[in-house]
Amino acid sequence: MKKVAYLLLIFIVACGESAPTPEPIVISASDFTVSISENPSQDQIIGTISATTNGDNLTFSIVSQTPADAFTINQATGQLSVSSIEAFDFEVNQIITGEVRISNSEASENVNITITVNDENEDVIFNGNVSLKSQEEVEEFGAEGYTHVTGILAINGEYQISKLNSLNSLKSVGSLELRGNYNITDLSGLENLTTISKDLIIIFSHNLVNIDALSQIKSVSGDARVFANRSLENIDGLANLTSAGGVLRISSNNALTNIDPLESIISVGGELDISSNALIGSLSALKNVTSIGGNLKVTQNPLLVNLDGLTNISSVGGFVMIRNNDLLENIEALSGLTSIENYLLINNNPKLKELQGLNNLKNIGGELQISDNQILENLDGLGDSEGLSLGSSPTGRLGDITIENNPLLLNVDALSKVSSLGSSGGSLSIRNNESLVNLNGLSSIPQANSVTISKNIELIDFCGLKDLLQNNNLRGEYSVTQNAYNPSKQDIIDGNCKN
């Protein structure tokens, strides 16, 4: 009986089991909401609808959208993209809506699409030049909301303009010229200016304290001139400037204590002029400049002790002028300089003791003039050991040599490195050097157009001219007067070259 009972129990239990219920297929998704700036590009990605399922692959399709054809959707990924650029114009549609169906073989789910179109300041272009001479004109022009001026924006208000805040819509100008604005203290209103295509000129703005508003400017293809702004304390607004295609001039800014913000400058296509800045004592910010397409002028900087910062300059496309720097003691930072396209002038630097720093100079396209340097004792350091050529540039003057008014100069031996005064020869002028005793450094001069030696009251030795005269390579005038010894040309040819 037991066996029958067990069999009956097993039969009853087996008959009571049923098959498991399958898990329902579901799709989980959220409404899609996003903001986008107006005027996007064609096919720009808007975003991707997030959806998951426990079933097979999902498919995305647009049920409806307003306005029509504003966006498209990737059927496999749910990525939304711009279809009609015109639909994303804030002035036409502030909101774009739609409905998307997400489905697979066993389920579907609809989600809402909401795209908010953000307003952007659109370009308003003024073609041509603009001249603003009063505060009223500044306000009226600013009210137009121009973002670009294709030509020159000239602000010449004298005492009539005090602020530029209403120009804050400007993004670019062809050139920016601020001349003679006596009541402007800063350039607030120009903070959104990112591009100056040609020239930046700020001059004679006597109460201008800073130019911070120009901090977005990275380059100018023309000139960058900041001069004669007597209250300007810093040029921090030029900290991002990397190049000037034309002239870079920082001069006659009497309150300016440094040019440190120019550290980003790499190239200067025209003239580099750092002059007449009463409080600037260092040029170290120019350490990244390697070449200058035009002239190099360092003049009338009364606190400048050296030229540190010019070390990496290898060539100058114009002349080099170092003059009237009261405390300048050395020019060693010019040691990288190998070529000067035009003339070299070192004049009236009362503390300059030597010319060390010009020892790699191979070429001076025009004239060499060393004058009015009160404690300069010799020219040692001038010229490369392999020779120095003068007068090689077709655009420069002949290779004239002028050495005058250097009261402690004892000799000109360094001129022995000069191998040429140009194809037609230059002129030699050595005058009023009170301590000079000989001209031995002239023995290598191959030819000259004229020789003038005068007012060197200790000069007794002219033997450095013997080869020039004996070889008949003096083509023009010979003038020797008011020296301790004044030999004639024939005296020197005959060997009577010193007293």
Buried (B, 14 or more C-beta within 10 A) or exposed (E): EEEEEEEEEEEEEEEEEEEEEEEEEEBEBEEBEEEBEBEBEEEEEBBBBEBEBEBEEBBBEBEEBEBEEBBBBEEEEBBBBBBBBEBBBBEEBEEBBBBBBBBBEEBEBBBEBEBEBEEEEEEEEBEEBBEBBBBEBBBEBBEEBBBBBBBBBBBBBEEBBBBBEBBBBBBBBBBBBBBBBBBBBBBBBBBBBBBBBBBBBBBBBBBBBBBBBBBBBEBBBBBBBBBBBBBBBBBEBBBBBEBBBBBBBBBBBEBBBBBEBBBBBBBBBBBBBBBBBBBBBBBBBBBBBBBBBBBBBBBBBBBBBBBBBBBBBEBBBBBBBBBBBBBBBBBBBBBBBBBBBBBBBBBBBBBBBBBBBBBBBBBBBBBBBBBBBEBBBBBBBBBBEEBBBBBBBEEBBBBBBBBBBBBBBBBBBBBBBBBBBBEEBBBBBBBBBBBBBBBBBBBBBEBBBBBBBBBBEBBBBBBBBBBBBEEEEBEEEBEBEEBEBBBEBEBBBEEBBBE
